[in-house]
Amino acid sequence: MLTVTVYSTGPSCMRCTLTKKALAKEGVPFVEVDVRENDDARAYITEDLGYSEAPVCIVEDGTGEDHWSGFRPDNIKRVAGASA
């Protein structure tokens, strides 16, 4: 089972908005976590994963985890292909 979590900084983040729209267009279900309202989530993406820009996408497929930050249409296409 593929699960995608998008850690965002809200609607004013254009990269976050583009990422969510692209995932939806590709039919990839995802859960959004707004790091402005969740200190634990913010600590996870900044301290544990080392990212400093949003969005951060975490993809879990049951065998491992993949993640990236920023708007990455190439990764979204790859995830869409894996979830088909």
Secondary structure, 3 states (H helix, E strand, C coil): CCEEEEEECCCCCHHHHHHHHHHHHCCCCCEEEECCCCHHHHHHHHHHCCCCCCCEEEEECCCCEEEEECCCHHHHHHHHHHHC
